[in-house]
Amino acid sequence: MQVAVAENALRKWEKVREFALGMPGATEEFPWGESVAKVNKKVFVFLGVDDGSYPLGVTVKLKDEAAHAHALTCPGAEPAGYGLGRSGWVRLPLEPQGAPAPDLLCDWVEESYRTIAPKRLIAELDAR
């Protein structure tokens, strides 16, 4: 059972990573040994590691109050550490029963991107 949960979480993580890196101007970097997606040299989603050393999860910045509140109701979700939670960052584990579906996670990644990205890249995204 645990293997299936981990495989499901990994599939979610891979979909979210692929989605994030498909955003206009997005790049992947590995500060602190974990994957992050950046736009304009600023992180818009922390993807963590996929090597099994830490539970799979993503961290996004949600400025929209309803989305932020919704995200925090997910199993195991919490304001991000290092003071980032005060700025709207939410850590979302992918393994717990009831964890958000990939499509919802991608919506939140897009919101996080829109919070960080410059207007010209948001316009490019809107033109797609």
N, C-alpha and C positions, 0 to 999 in steps of 0.2 A: 504493500500500500504506500509506504513512504517513498519508494522509487517512483511510482506513478505521480505522486504529489510533486516531487522534485523535477520530474520530466515536464509536467504541466507548467510549473513555475519557470523552467528554462525556456520553454516555447514562448511563454508570455514575454519573458525578458528579451529574447531574440527579436520578437515582433516589435517591441517598444524601441529597442536599439536601432533596428532597421528604419523604423518610422522617424525617429529623432535625427538620424544621420541623413535622411532624405529631405530634411527641411532646407530651404535656400541658405547657402553659406555655412551650413553646419559642418563641423569637423570633430573628430574624436581625438582625445588626448588621454594620457594616463598619469595625471599627477597623483602622488601618494599611492601609486600602484593600482589605482582603480580607474575604470572607464568613466569618462564624462563626455557629454556632447556640449560643444561650445558654438556660439555664434558671435562674431565680432570680438573674439578673444575673451568672451564672458560665458561662464557655465550656465546652461539652461536646464540641464538634467544630469544628476549624478546617477550613474548606472551601477556603480559598485564593481564587484568581481563576479565572474562566472566559474571560478575554479573550485567551488565547494568549500572554500575556507571561511565563508561568511554567508548567512542566509541571503538568497536572492531578493533584491528589492530595488526600487527606484525612488529618487527624491526629486520633487518638482516644486516650483514656486507658483503658488496659486493666490493671485490677488483678488479674484472674484470671491466674495464672501460665501456665496452659496456653494461653490465648488470646493472651497477650503473646508467649510463645515462638513460637506459630504465626504471628502477625503478622510477627514479625521474620524468618521464613523466606521471606516473599514477595519477589519480585524488586524490588530497589531500596529495600526498607523499611529504616528506620533509626530509632534513638531520636530524638525531636524535639529541635530545637536550643534554645538559650537556657536550658539546664539542665532543660527540661521532661522530657527522657528519663529523668532520675533518678526522676521521679514516676510513671513508667509510660506516658508519652505516646509514641506511635509514629506516624511519618509514613509513609504508604502511597501511593506513586505509582500512578496508574491506567493508565498507558500501556504499561508493559513487558509483553512476552509472559509469560503466567502470572500477571498481576496478579489480585488477588482478585475473585471474582464479586460482583455487586451485593448478592445476598442475604447473603453472608458479611460484606461491608462494613456492611450494615444491622444485622446481629447485633452487630458491634463498636461501632457507633454507639449501639445500645441499651445495651450494657454500659457505655459511657462515660457515657451519660445517667444510668443507675442509680447510677453512682459520684458524680455531681455533684448530682442532683436531690434536693429534700427528700422525706421519707417520704410526705407526703400526695399528691404528684404521682406517685410510684412506685405508690402504692395505686390511683390513678386509672388508670394504665397497666395494672396487673394486672387491673383490673375490666373492661377492654375485651374 
